[in-house]
Amino acid sequence: MKHGWRIFSVLSCCALLSWAWVAVPPALTRGPYLQNTSASGITLVCKTATVAAVTLRYGEQAGPPWAGEASSPAGTTHVFALTGLRPETRYAYELSAGGGRLVGGADCSFRTSPAAESRAPFRFVAWGDSGTGSTAQLDVAARMEAVLPAPEFALGLGDLVYDSGQWEKYDPLLFQPYATLFKSTTFWPALGNHDTGTENGAPYIDAFYLPTQGGAPGHPSNSERYYSFDHGMAHFACVDSESTSTSPGGAQYTWLEDDLVHARARGKRWLFVYMHHPPYTRGTHDSTSESELITLRANLVPLFDAQDVDMVMTGHSHVYERSFLARNHAVLQADLADYTKVASPDGTVYLVTGCGGKTGSGPLDLAIMARAYGDVAGFNAIDVSWSEVRGRFIERDGRTTDLFTVRKAADAAGPRVAALEARGANELALVFDEPVQAGTGAAGAENPGNYALDASAAVLGATLDSDQSTVVLATTTLAANTSYTLDIQGVADAGGRAANESVRFVRTESSAPTGTAVVPQGATWRYFPGASDPGAGWAAPGFDDSGWSQGPAGFGFGDNDDATVLAGMQGVYASSYARIAFQVNDPTLVTAMTLRVNYDDGFAAFLNGNEIARDRLPAGATNTTLASGSHEAGTFASFDASAALGSLVAGTNVLALQGHNSSLTSNDFSLHPELLLVIPGSGSDGAPIAVLDAPVRTANAPARLAFSAARSTDGDAALASASWDFGDGSPRASGLEVEHLYTAAGTYRVTLVVRDADGLEALAETSVRLHTQGSAPRAELAAGATQVAPGGSIGFDSAGSLDPDGGPVTLHWDFGDPVSGASNASSLGAPTHTYARVGHYT
């Protein structure tokens, strides 16, 4: 059990003092990372290098202004347990301390789970045996970050930190390699044998914040070693196969049995179990000869059969294996990839994915296994819908080498677009929500005739990826910052059901500057090779860098594109530091700030000592720290640093960066920054910014939903137009504020395109889901007192009141005091009422 000082509830907001100098925030040493997500809450955790009070700001739209704020007490471990959130909703967030932002931007967001009755589809990823620090681990981590659509959560299948789960290895082997993923994806871990090697898993228990009250009514697990959670229509149970007995009649077994029974009784469509040790494997471990695996199988497989568990996910054996649909230790359905549970709930699919960082092989000859691969590294991506579960094994090079489906209902719908991404001026990546037919035939995804662009552009070719859902389209040149419509017709799934959809997109030109370059490309910087430590406070404005070398950006070696070549870097040191001063006359006129960096592999950037951007580099990195993943240079990546505008000062400012390679022996390195400021009226505003606000994204059909583009901007000028596509085939609409009536259940892509006076366009989109499984709102009431003297006031609070379907709620208070007239009613979230007379009030 964790110490009481580590978890807190925020009861009030505290005012923070502002000082005359620019404070340097403490360095983040871990996180942020997300834990214990539910339909109405989430826990966010981070650690700082020094004692500090950290502030979390969050909202459905990134601030400022932010909708919510919470502050931690001074310390080095900071835990924010948020409640009262909307189900099935994505929130942006940022962390700040010491007068500056610790982390924020596009990578920082979290999503609440769907409501209990929801049939919302979702994706998660799973992997095990990863915490090695190997290139294989970093490659797999990078692939998970890039997968489209992004997962809503991740399962860690044990052996997270080799060799013994040591305290000091959790950051370099777990939290740093997955730093980008963990900022926006909840992590649900299982305990592995290597994780218990230090104090019986004490570092594991310390690191994670897992539900201990899950289970059947009156029978919680009361443990973070085994636990359960719901995600909409699905239920997940984590088993401790290492340090707690799985024997029938034992505490864990009894809890698990009751938990699974209760989940089915509550109508959960899918049951998933995950743990470290596999009941079936013939890889680097052998379930036919190893006694602990034989015992585990004898204990748990009959329970899985009895409760109709749909999927069991494991690690331990450093291979990939996936079973047929199985029951009672035998193959139930022998198809290699397609299984049905429409007529009967019988059967379980068993996965062994113990190759997230460790690799190996073995006989790989179990008859129950449909797929068995040795000497591979990879992860599973699992897509869950009401009708089916679809699983993929994705290897470290991005290839999908296993694809299988478990069905519980007939699929009546054709393929729909799950994601669309412009990958340059001549290429689109189109991701369908299910596998589609290959080839160039009439229903084939590789038939260019099944795709049509606006008259100004055309599709020239189509290639289906190994995942059988991603199609890469070659196109004529797509103009930057211009909207297009892609019509898809005829592409069919395996059952012959064809797509019929139109999708709007804008190719944002990342190389087109937005703002005035106060630090231009090729500027002359002070730089310091990281063969030694650059010195304390190296990023602060007052640091003396007169002893550093001078040279033009970019800095690096190996690509023949660096103005300042670091000839002695390869094999000797892995980092380089750079500082530059620039002038701002009036920072109050600046409305936006963008840092653009061409880099290989990781970096962190600081403005006047305050962090403004970071990628693939752990917080607290020293000159010897390696980047946590690889990133190829070649183009300038943009990082919105507008949240740090408060760090700008009138006069001299200092931009400082540290760049890090992922390996001492890497054959290249690059660091080339550029800083852009938007000042309205200066001609620096560039393309417009589209912001789409949708108060309700989930509703019972039919429903009239409102949408707003009012927060969209174009620097110093008014927008020329705002155009809406509601995704249901209806005519487009225009205007900053619109409403639309959806008459049928379904998931719809809502797209906003705004245009400025120069004809440049920007796009924002969201999904809305109309369904027929809605439930009534939930009301929660708290009173500050139940007795008061005449003339006294009582404060009330509606915290916890919500619509389980995800929409906003309208509040109406009646204080039971009609004599008070109009003040007897209120619509506030936390009103106060004064009772003037003696009496009993309801």
C-alpha positions in Angstrom: 0.0 0.0 0.0 1.3 3.4 -0.9 2.1 6.1 1.7 -0.8 8.4 2.4 1.1 11.5 1.4 1.4 10.3 -2.2 -2.3 10.5 -3.1 -4.4 13.6 -2.5 -7.6 15.3 -3.4 -7.6 18.8 -4.6 -10.2 20.8 -2.5 -9.3 24.3 -3.4 -7.1 26.4 -5.7 -4.1 28.1 -4.2 -2.7 31.4 -5.4 0.9 31.3 -6.5 3.4 34.2 -5.9 5.0 35.7 -9.0 8.6 36.9 -8.6 10.6 39.5 -10.6 13.0 37.0 -12.1 12.2 34.1 -14.4 12.1 30.9 -12.3 13.6 27.7 -13.6 11.2 24.8 -13.2 12.4 21.5 -11.8 13.3 18.8 -14.3 10.9 16.0 -14.8 12.6 12.7 -14.1 9.6 10.4 -14.8 6.4 10.9 -16.7 3.9 12.2 -17.0 2.1 8.8 -17.3 -1.5 7.8 -17.1 -3.1 5.3 -14.7 -6.4 3.9 -13.5 -8.6 5.3 -16.3 -12.4 5.0 -15.9 -15.4 6.6 -17.6 -15.3 9.6 -15.2 -11.7 9.8 -13.9 -8.1 9.2 -14.4 -4.8 9.3 -12.4 -1.8 11.3 -13.9 1.6 10.8 -12.3 5.0 12.5 -12.6 8.2 12.9 -10.7 10.5 15.9 -10.4 14.2 16.0 -9.7 13.8 18.5 -6.8 11.0 19.2 -4.3 8.3 21.3 -6.0 4.6 22.0 -6.2 3.3 21.0 -9.6 0.2 22.3 -11.3 -1.9 20.3 -13.7 -4.2 22.2 -16.2 -6.6 20.3 -18.4 -9.6 20.7 -20.6 -11.4 19.3 -23.7 -9.6 22.0 -25.6 -6.0 23.1 -24.9 -5.7 26.4 -23.1 -5.3 29.0 -22.1 -7.8 29.2 -20.8 -8.0 25.7 -19.3 -11.2 24.2 -18.0 -9.7 22.5 -14.9 -6.7 22.9 -12.6 -5.2 20.9 -9.8 -2.1 21.4 -7.7 0.1 18.9 -5.9 1.7 19.6 -2.5 5.5 20.2 -2.6 7.3 16.9 -3.1 9.1 14.9 -5.8 6.2 12.5 -6.6 3.1 14.1 -7.9 -0.2 12.2 -8.3 -3.3 13.8 -9.7 -6.5 11.7 -9.2 -9.1 13.5 -11.4 -12.8 12.8 -11.1 -16.0 14.2 -12.5 -14.8 13.9 -16.1 -17.0 13.2 -19.2 -17.0 9.6 -20.5 -15.4 8.8 -23.9 -13.8 12.2 -24.0 -10.2 13.3 -24.9 -8.7 16.0 -22.7 -5.5 18.1 -23.4 -3.3 18.9 -20.4 -0.1 20.5 -19.4 2.1 20.5 -16.2 3.9 23.5 -14.8 6.0 24.3 -11.8 8.4 27.0 -10.7 6.9 29.6 -13.0 7.4 27.5 -16.2 5.8 24.7 -18.1 7.2 21.2 -17.5 5.4 19.5 -20.4 2.5 20.1 -22.7 1.6 20.3 -26.4 0.1 17.9 -28.9 1.5 14.8 -27.2 -0.1 15.5 -23.9 -3.7 14.3 -23.7 -5.8 11.6 -22.1 -9.1 9.9 -23.0 -11.7 8.6 -20.5 -13.2 5.2 -21.0 -16.6 4.8 -22.6 -19.7 4.5 -20.4 -20.6 1.1 -19.0 -23.5 0.7 -21.5 -21.4 2.0 -24.4 -20.8 0.0 -27.6 -18.0 2.4 -28.7 -15.2 0.5 -30.6 -11.7 0.9 -29.3 -8.1 -0.2 -29.8 -5.4 -1.3 -27.4 -1.9 -2.6 -27.6 -0.2 -5.3 -25.6 3.4 -6.6 -25.2 5.6 -8.2 -22.7 9.3 -8.9 -21.7 10.4 -5.6 -22.9 12.6 -3.8 -20.3 16.0 -4.5 -21.7 17.1 -1.1 -23.2 17.8 -3.0 -26.4 17.4 -1.7 -29.9 14.6 -4.2 -30.3 12.7 -2.6 -27.4 13.2 0.9 -28.8 12.1 -0.1 -32.3 8.9 -1.7 -30.9 8.2 1.4 -28.9 8.6 3.6 -31.9 6.2 1.4 -33.9 3.6 1.6 -31.2 3.8 5.4 -31.2 3.3 5.5 -34.9 0.3 3.0 -35.2 -2.9 4.5 -36.7 -5.4 4.8 -35.2 -3.6 5.4 -31.9 -4.5 3.0 -29.0 -6.6 4.1 -26.1 -4.6 2.1 -23.6 -1.8 -0.4 -23.3 -1.3 -3.7 -21.5 2.2 -4.6 -20.2 2.4 -8.4 -19.9 5.2 -8.5 -17.3 9.0 -8.5 -17.1 8.9 -4.7 -17.6 12.3 -4.2 -16.1 15.2 -6.6 -16.4 17.0 -8.2 -14.7 15.4 -7.9 -11.3 13.0 -5.0 -11.4 15.5 -2.7 -9.6 14.4 0.7 -8.4 17.0 2.6 -10.4 16.1 0.8 -13.7 12.5 1.7 -14.0 13.2 5.0 -15.6 15.8 4.0 -18.2 14.1 0.7 -19.1 10.4 1.5 -18.8 9.4 5.1 -18.4 11.9 6.6 -20.8 11.5 4.2 -23.8 7.8 4.6 -23.7 7.7 8.3 -22.6 5.9 9.5 -25.7 3.3 6.7 -25.6 2.7 7.0 -21.9 1.9 10.8 -22.1 -1.4 10.0 -23.9 -2.0 6.2 -23.4 -3.0 4.6 -20.1 -0.7 1.8 -19.1 -2.1 -1.3 -17.3 0.7 -3.6 -16.2 1.0 -7.2 -15.1 3.7 -8.5 -12.7 6.4 -10.7 -14.2 9.0 -12.9 -12.6 11.8 -10.4 -13.3 9.8 -7.6 -11.8 9.7 -9.3 -8.4 13.5 -9.7 -8.0 13.8 -6.5 -5.9 12.0 -6.6 -2.6 9.3 -8.9 -4.0 8.2 -6.3 -6.5 8.2 -3.2 -4.3 9.4 -0.9 -7.1 6.5 -2.1 -9.3 4.0 -1.5 -6.5 5.5 2.0 -5.9 5.4 2.9 -9.6 1.8 2.1 -10.5 -1.6 3.3 -9.3 -4.0 0.4 -10.0 -7.6 -0.2 -8.9 -7.9 -2.3 -5.7 -11.7 -2.2 -5.4 -12.5 -4.0 -8.6 -14.4 -7.3 -8.6 -17.8 -8.6 -7.6 -19.8 -6.7 -5.1 -18.4 -7.1 -1.6 -15.3 -9.0 -3.0 -12.6 -6.5 -4.2 -9.1 -7.7 -4.9 -7.6 -5.3 -2.3 -4.4 -5.7 -4.2 -2.5 -4.0 -7.0 -0.9 -7.4 -7.9 -4.2 -8.6 -9.4 -7.1 -6.3 -10.3 -9.7 -5.7 -13.0 -11.3 -2.8 -14.9 -14.0 -2.1 -17.5 -13.6 -0.3 -20.8 -17.1 0.2 -22.1 -18.5 -3.1 -23.3 -15.3 -5.1 -22.4 -13.9 -6.3 -19.1 -10.2 -6.9 -18.3 -8.8 -9.0 -15.5 -5.1 -8.9 -14.6 -3.8 -12.1 -12.9 -0.7 -12.2 -10.8 0.9 -15.4 -12.1 4.2 -14.8 -10.3 3.8 -13.9 -6.6 0.2 -14.9 -5.7 -1.2 -18.4 -5.8 -3.5 -19.3 -8.7 -4.8 -22.5 -7.0 -8.5 -23.1 -6.9 -9.9 -22.0 -3.5 -7.1 -19.5 -3.0 -7.8 -15.8 -2.6 -6.8 -14.7 -6.1 -8.7 -17.6 -7.8 -11.9 -17.0 -5.8 -11.7 -13.3 -6.6 -11.1 -13.9 -10.3 -14.0 -16.4 -10.6 -16.4 -14.0 -8.9 -15.1 -11.1 -10.9 -15.6 -12.9 -14.3 -19.1 -14.1 -13.2 -20.1 -10.6 -12.2 -18.8 -9.1 -15.5 -20.9 -11.5 -17.5 -23.9 -10.7 -15.3 -23.4 -7.0 -16.0 -23.7 -7.7 -19.7 -20.0 -7.3 -20.6 -19.7 -8.3 -24.2 -16.0 -9.3 -24.2 -13.8 -10.8 -21.4 -10.1 -10.4 -21.5 -7.5 -11.9 -19.1 -3.9 -10.9 -19.1 -0.9 -12.1 -17.0 2.8 -12.9 -17.5 3.0 -16.7 -17.6 1.5 -18.6 -20.6 -0.6 -21.7 -20.2 0.6 -22.8 -23.6 4.0 -22.2 -25.2 6.9 -24.0 -26.8 9.3 -21.1 -27.2 12.1 -20.0 -24.9 9.8 -21.6 -22.2 8.0 -24.9 -22.5 4.6 -25.4 -21.0 4.8 -29.2 -21.6 7.7 -29.6 -19.2 8.0 -26.6 -16.9 6.1 -27.4 -13.7 5.0 -23.9 -13.0 3.4 -23.6 -16.4 1.8 -27.0 -16.1 0.3 -26.0 -12.7 -0.9 -22.7 -14.1 -2.6 -24.4 -17.0 -4.3 -26.9 -14.7 -5.5 -24.2 -12.3 -6.8 -21.5 -14.7 -7.7 -23.0 -18.1 -10.8 -24.8 -16.7 -11.9 -21.5 -15.2 -11.4 -19.7 -18.5 -13.4 -22.4 -20.2 -16.2 -22.2 -17.6 -16.5 -18.4 -17.8 -16.2 -18.2 -21.6 -13.1 -15.9 -21.5 -12.6 -14.6 -25.0 -8.9 -13.9 -25.0 -5.9 -14.6 -22.7 -2.8 -12.5 -23.3 0.6 -13.5 -21.8 4.4 -13.0 -22.2 7.4 -14.9 -20.5 8.3 -16.9 -23.6 10.3 -14.6 -25.8 8.5 -15.5 -29.0 5.1 -14.8 -30.6 2.5 -17.5 -30.5 -1.3 -17.4 -31.1 -3.7 -20.2 -30.7 -6.7 -21.4 -32.6 -10.0 -20.9 -30.9 -9.5 -23.5 -28.1 -11.3 -25.2 -25.3 -10.4 -27.9 -22.8 -6.7 -27.9 -24.1 -7.8 -28.7 -27.6 -8.5 -26.9 -30.9 -12.2 -26.0 -31.1 -12.1 -24.2 -34.5 -9.2 -24.9 -36.9 -9.3 -22.0 -39.2 -6.0 -20.2 -39.2 -7.4 -16.7 -38.8 -11.3 -16.6 -38.5 -13.3 -17.7 -35.5 -17.0 -17.4 -34.7 -18.7 -17.3 -31.3 -22.1 -16.3 -32.8 -23.9 -19.5 -32.1 -21.9 -20.5 -29.0 -19.8 -18.6 -26.4 -17.3 -21.4 -26.2 -13.6 -21.0 -26.9 -10.6 -18.8 -26.0 -7.8 -17.4 -28.1 -4.4 -17.5 -26.3 -1.6 -15.1 -27.1 2.1 -15.2 -26.2 3.8 -11.9 -26.9 6.9 -12.0 -24.8 9.0 -10.3 -27.5 8.7 -6.6 -26.7 12.4 -6.4 -26.2 13.7 -9.9 -25.5 13.8 -12.3 -28.5 14.4 -16.0 -28.8 13.1 -19.2 -30.3 12.3 -22.8 -29.5 10.4 -25.8 -31.0 7.3 -23.7 -31.7 5.4 -26.9 -32.4 2.3 -26.9 -30.1 -0.7 -28.2 -32.0 -3.0 -25.7 -30.3 -1.1 -22.8 -31.9 -2.2 -21.4 -35.3 0.9 -19.1 -35.5 4.3 -19.4 -33.9 7.3 -17.1 -34.7 10.8 -17.1 -33.2 13.5 -14.5 -33.3 11.0 -11.7 -33.7 10.2 -8.5 -31.7 6.8 -6.9 -31.8 3.5 -6.2 -30.2 -0.2 -6.9 -30.6 -2.8 -4.3 -31.7 -6.3 -5.4 -30.8 -9.4 -3.7 -32.2 -12.7 -4.3 -30.3 -16.2 -3.6 -31.6 -19.6 -5.0 -30.7 -19.5 -7.5 -33.4 -15.9 -8.7 -33.4 -12.4 -8.6 -32.0 -9.6 -8.3 -34.5 -6.0 -8.9 -33.5 -2.7 -8.1 -35.2 0.9 -8.9 -34.5 3.1 -6.0 -35.7 6.8 -6.6 -35.9 9.5 -4.0 -35.2 9.9 -3.1 -38.9 6.2 -2.3 -39.2 5.1 -5.5 -41.0 1.9 -7.2 -39.8 2.6 -10.9 -39.7 -0.5 -12.2 -38.0 -4.1 -11.1 -38.4 -7.1 -12.9 -36.9 -10.8 -12.2 -36.0 -13.2 -13.5 -33.4 -16.8 -12.8 -34.3 -19.9 -12.5 -32.1 -22.3 -11.0 -34.6 -22.6 -10.7 -38.4 -20.8 -7.7 -39.9 -23.4 -5.8 -41.9 -21.4 -2.6 -42.6 -18.8 -1.9 -45.2 -15.3 -0.6 -44.4 -15.0 2.9 -43.0 -12.1 5.3 -42.8 -10.5 5.2 -39.4 -7.6 7.6 -40.2 -6.3 9.7 -43.1 -2.8 11.2 -43.1 -1.0 13.3 -45.8 2.6 12.0 -45.9 3.9 14.7 -48.2 2.9 16.4 -51.4 2.3 13.2 -53.3 1.2 10.6 -50.8 -1.8 9.8 -48.6 -2.1 7.0 -46.0 -5.7 5.8 -45.7 -6.5 3.4 -42.8 -9.8 1.4 -42.9 -11.4 0.1 -39.8 -11.2 -3.5 -41.0 -9.2 -5.6 -43.5 -10.1 -4.9 -47.2 -9.6 -6.9 -50.3 -6.2 -6.8 -52.0 -5.6 -6.4 -55.7 -6.7 -4.2 -58.5 -10.0 -5.8 -59.2 -13.4 -4.0 -58.9 -13.5 -4.4 -55.1 -9.7 -4.3 -54.6 -8.1 -1.7 -52.4 -5.2 -1.4 -54.9 -7.5 -0.2 -57.8 -6.9 3.5 -58.2 -10.3 3.8 -59.8 -11.9 3.3 -56.4 -10.6 6.6 -55.2 -11.3 10.1 -56.5 -9.9 13.5 -55.5 -11.2 17.0 -56.3 -10.8 18.1 -59.9 -7.4 19.7 -59.1 -5.8 16.4 -58.0 -5.9 12.7 -58.9 -5.0 9.3 -57.4 -2.3 7.7 -59.5 -1.7 4.4 -57.6 -2.7 2.4 -54.5 -0.7 -0.1 -52.4 -2.2 -2.2 -49.6 0.0 -2.6 -46.5 0.7 -5.9 -44.8 -2.0 -5.0 -42.1 -4.6 -5.3 -44.9 -6.2 -2.1 -43.7 -3.8 0.6 -44.6 -3.7 1.8 -48.2 -1.0 4.2 -49.4 -2.2 6.3 -52.2 0.2 8.0 -54.7 -1.3 11.3 -55.9 -0.6 14.2 -58.1 0.9 17.1 -56.2 -1.3 18.3 -53.3 -1.1 22.0 -52.6 -0.2 23.0 -49.1 -2.8 24.4 -46.7 -5.6 23.5 -49.2 -8.6 21.3 -48.5 -9.4 18.3 -50.6 -12.1 15.7 -50.6 -11.3 12.0 -51.1 -14.2 9.9 -52.4 -13.9 6.2 -51.7 -16.3 3.8 -53.5 -16.1 0.1 -54.3 -13.3 -1.0 -51.9 -14.8 -4.1 -50.2 -14.1 -6.2 -47.1 -13.8 -10.0 -47.2 -17.6 -10.3 -47.2 -18.0 -8.1 -50.3 -19.4 -5.1 -48.4 -18.1 -2.0 -50.1 -17.0 1.4 -48.8 -19.0 4.5 -49.8 -17.5 7.5 -48.0 -16.1 10.9 -48.6 -13.3 12.3 -46.4 -12.0 15.8 -46.2 -8.4 16.6 -45.4 -5.8 19.4 -45.6 -2.2 18.8 -46.3 -0.5 21.1 -43.8 2.8 22.4 -45.1 5.2 21.8 -42.3 8.0 23.5 -44.1 6.0 26.7 -44.6 6.9 29.1 -41.7 4.1 30.4 -39.6 5.4 33.5 -38.0 8.6 35.7 -38.0 11.8 33.8 -37.5 13.5 35.4 -34.5 15.9 32.5 -34.6 16.2 31.7 -38.3 17.6 28.5 -39.9 21.3 28.7 -40.3 21.7 31.3 -37.4 25.0 31.4 -35.6 24.9 29.7 -32.2 27.2 29.0 -29.2 27.6 25.2 -29.1 29.2 22.7 -26.7 30.0 19.1 -27.6 28.7 16.7 -25.0 31.9 14.9 -24.3 31.6 16.5 -20.8 28.9 18.1 -18.7 28.0 21.6 -20.0 27.7 22.9 -16.4 24.8 23.7 -14.0 22.2 26.0 -15.4 23.4 25.8 -18.9 20.0 26.6 -20.3 19.4 29.7 -18.1 19.7 33.2 -19.4 22.5 34.2 -17.1 24.8 31.3 -17.9 28.2 32.2 -19.2 28.7 30.5 -22.6 31.7 32.7 -23.7 33.9 29.6 -23.5 31.7 27.7 -26.0 32.5 27.4 -29.7 30.5 29.4 -32.3 29.1 28.1 -35.6 26.1 28.1 -37.8 23.2 25.7 -37.4 22.7 22.8 -38.1 25.1 20.8 -36.0 25.9 17.1 -36.6 27.6 14.6 -38.8 27.0 11.9 -41.3 24.3 13.3 -43.5 26.3 15.9 -45.5 23.7 18.6 -44.6 25.3 20.1 -41.4 26.8 23.6 -41.5 28.8 22.8 -38.4 30.2 19.3 -38.5 30.9 17.5 -35.2 33.6 15.4 -36.6 34.7 13.8 -33.4 31.3 12.8 -32.1 30.7 9.3 -33.4 31.8 6.7 -30.9 32.9 9.3 -28.4 30.0 11.3 -27.1 26.2 11.2 -27.7 25.0 14.8 -27.1 25.5 18.4 -28.1 24.3 21.6 -26.6 23.5 25.0 -28.2 22.5 28.5 -27.0 21.4 31.6 -28.9 20.2 35.1 -27.8 17.5 37.0 -29.6 15.5 40.2 -29.0 11.8 40.7 -28.4 10.6 44.3 -28.1 7.2 43.7 -26.6 6.3 40.1 -25.7 2.7 41.1 -24.9 2.1 41.5 -28.7 3.2 37.9 -29.4 0.1 35.6 -29.9 1.8 32.3 -30.9 5.2 30.6 -30.9 6.5 27.6 -32.9 9.8 25.8 -32.5 10.8 23.9 -35.6 13.6 21.4 -35.4 15.4 19.2 -37.9 16.8 16.5 -35.5 18.3 13.0 -35.1 17.4 11.5 -32.7 16.1 13.3 -29.6 16.1 16.8 -28.1 14.9 19.2 -25.4 14.4 22.9 -25.9 14.3 25.7 -23.2 13.3 29.3 -23.4 15.0 31.4 -20.7 15.5 28.2 -18.8 11.9 27.0 -19.1 11.2 23.8 -21.2 9.1 24.4 -24.3 9.5 21.2 -26.3 11.0 17.7 -26.0 11.0 14.5 -28.0 12.6 11.1 -27.4 14.7 12.5 -24.6 13.9 11.7 -20.9 13.6 14.5 -18.4 16.8 15.1 -16.4 19.0 13.9 -19.2 22.8 14.4 -18.8 25.4 14.6 -21.5 25.7 10.8 -21.5 22.0 10.0 -21.8 21.0 8.3 -25.0 17.8 9.3 -26.8 14.9 7.0 -26.0 14.1 6.3 -29.6 15.2 7.0 -33.2 14.1 9.9 -35.3 15.4 10.5 -38.8 16.4 14.1 -39.8 15.5 15.5 -43.1 12.5 17.8 -42.5 11.7 20.4 -39.8 9.2 19.1 -37.3 7.0 21.8 -35.7 6.3 22.0 -32.0 3.7 24.5 -30.7 5.3 26.4 -27.9 2.5 28.9 -27.4 1.8 27.7 -23.9 5.2 29.1 -22.9 4.7 32.6 -24.2 4.9 33.8 -20.5 8.6 32.9 -20.6 9.3 35.6 -23.1 10.7 38.9 -21.7 11.2 42.3 -23.2 14.7 42.6 -24.5 17.2 39.7 -24.6 15.9 36.1 -24.5 17.9 32.9 -24.7 16.9 29.7 -26.6 18.8 26.7 -25.6 18.7 23.1 -26.9 20.3 19.8 -26.2 20.4 17.1 -28.9 21.1 13.4 -28.2 21.8 10.4 -30.3 20.2 7.0 -29.7 23.5 5.2 -29.8 27.2 6.1 -29.4 27.9 4.2 -32.6 25.1 5.8 -34.7 26.3 6.9 -38.1 24.6 10.3 -38.1 23.4 13.1 -35.8 21.5 16.4 -36.5 20.3 19.4 -34.5 19.0 22.4 -36.4 16.5 24.7 -34.7 14.3 27.6 -35.8 12.0 29.7 -33.6 9.0 31.5 -35.0 6.8 34.2 -33.3 3.4 35.3 -34.5 2.8 39.0 -34.0 -0.6 40.2 -35.4 -0.3 42.9 -38.0 3.3 42.0 -38.8 2.4 39.6 -41.7 3.6 36.7 -39.6 0.3 34.9 -39.0 0.6 32.4 -41.9 -2.2 29.8 -42.4 -5.3 30.0 -40.2 -5.9 27.7 -37.2 -9.0 25.6 -37.1 -10.6 24.8 -33.7 -13.7 22.7 -33.5 -15.8 22.7 -30.3 -18.5 20.1 -29.9 -20.2 20.1 -26.5 -21.8 16.7 -27.1 -20.0 13.9 -29.0 -22.1 11.0 -27.8 -25.9 11.0 -27.8 -29.0 8.9 -28.3 -30.3 8.9 -31.9 -32.0 11.0 -33.1 -30.1 14.0 -31.8 -29.5 17.6 -32.9 -25.9 18.5 -32.1 -24.2 21.9 -32.0 -20.8 22.7 -33.3 -18.7 25.8 -33.1 -15.7 27.3 -35.0 -15.7 30.5 -32.9 -12.2 29.8 -31.5 -10.7 29.4 -34.9 -8.3 32.2 -35.7 -6.2 33.9 -38.4 -3.8 36.1 -36.7 -4.7 39.7 -37.3 -7.6 39.2 -39.7 -11.1 37.7 -39.7 -11.7 34.3 -41.3 -13.1 34.4 -44.8 -15.2 31.3 -44.3 -15.9 28.2 -42.2 -17.3 25.1 -43.9 -18.7 22.0 -42.2 -19.1 18.4 -43.3 -21.2 16.3 -40.9 -20.1 12.9 -42.2 -23.5 11.5 -42.9 -23.9 12.4 -46.5 -26.0 15.6 -45.8 -25.2 18.9 -47.6 -22.3 20.9 -46.2 -23.0 23.9 -44.0 -21.2 27.2 -43.3 -20.8 29.5 -40.4 -19.0 29.8 -37.1 -21.9 28.3 -35.1 -24.0 25.4 -36.6 -26.4 22.7 -35.6 -27.1 19.3 -37.3 -29.7 16.7 -36.9 -28.5 13.1 -36.9 -31.3 10.7 -37.4 -29.6 7.3 -37.4 -27.2 5.5 -35.1 -23.6 5.4 -36.2 -20.2 7.0 -35.9 -19.7 10.1 -37.9 -16.6 12.2 -38.8 -17.3 15.9 -38.4 -14.9 18.1 -40.4 -14.4 21.9 -40.1 -12.4 23.7 -42.8 -11.6 27.4 -42.2 -10.2 29.7 -44.9 -8.4 33.0 -44.6 -8.3 36.0 -46.9 -5.3 34.6 -48.7 -7.1 31.4 -49.6 -5.1 29.3 -47.1 -7.1 26.6 -45.3 -6.8 24.6 -42.1 -8.9 21.6 -40.9 -10.1 20.3 -37.6 -12.2 17.2 -37.1 -13.9 15.1 -34.4 -16.1 12.0 -34.2 -19.6 11.9 -32.9 -21.3 8.7 -32.0 -25.1 8.2 -32.1 -26.5 5.1 -30.4 -29.6 3.5 -28.9 -28.1 2.3 -25.7 -28.3 5.5 -23.6 -29.0 5.7 -19.9 -30.3 8.4 -17.6 -27.9 11.0 -16.1 -26.6 10.5 -12.6 -27.1 13.1 -9.9 -24.7 13.6 -7.0 -25.4 16.0 -4.2 -23.1 17.1 -1.3 -24.0 19.6 1.4 -21.4 21.5 3.5 -23.7 21.3 6.5 -27.1 19.9 7.5 -27.7 22.3 10.4 -27.4 26.1 10.5 -28.8 28.9 12.6 -31.4 31.2 11.0 -29.7 33.5 8.5 -26.9 31.1 8.0 -25.8 29.8 4.6 -25.1 26.2 3.4 -22.9 25.4 0.4 -23.9 22.6 -2.0 -21.9 20.7 -4.6 -22.9 18.7 -7.7 -19.5 17.1 -8.2 -19.9 13.6 -9.7 -23.1 14.4 -11.5 -22.8 13.4 -15.1 -24.4 11.8 -18.2 -23.0 8.3 -18.5 -23.4 8.7 -22.3 -20.8 11.5 -22.4 -22.9 14.6 -22.9 -23.1 17.7 -20.6 -25.8 17.9 -17.9 -28.1 20.7 -17.0 -28.4 21.4 -13.3 -31.5 22.6 -11.4 -31.3 23.1 -7.7 -34.4 23.6 -5.5 -33.5 24.5 -2.0 -36.9 23.7 -0.5 -37.3 27.3 0.6 -40.0 28.9 -1.5 -40.2 31.9 0.8 -36.8 33.0 -0.5 -38.3 33.7 -3.9 -36.0 33.6 -6.9 -33.0 32.6 -4.8 -34.7 29.2 -4.1 -33.4 27.9 -7.4 -30.0 27.8 -9.0 -28.2 26.2 -12.0 -24.7 26.6 -10.6 -22.4 23.6 -10.1 -21.7 24.6 -6.5 -24.3 27.1 -5.2 -24.8 28.6 -1.7 -28.2 29.2 -0.2 -29.1 31.3 2.9 -31.9 30.0 5.1 -33.6 32.9 6.9 -36.1 31.0 9.0 -36.2 28.1 11.4 -37.5 24.9 9.7 -36.8 21.6 8.0 -35.9 21.9 4.3 -35.5 19.3 1.6 
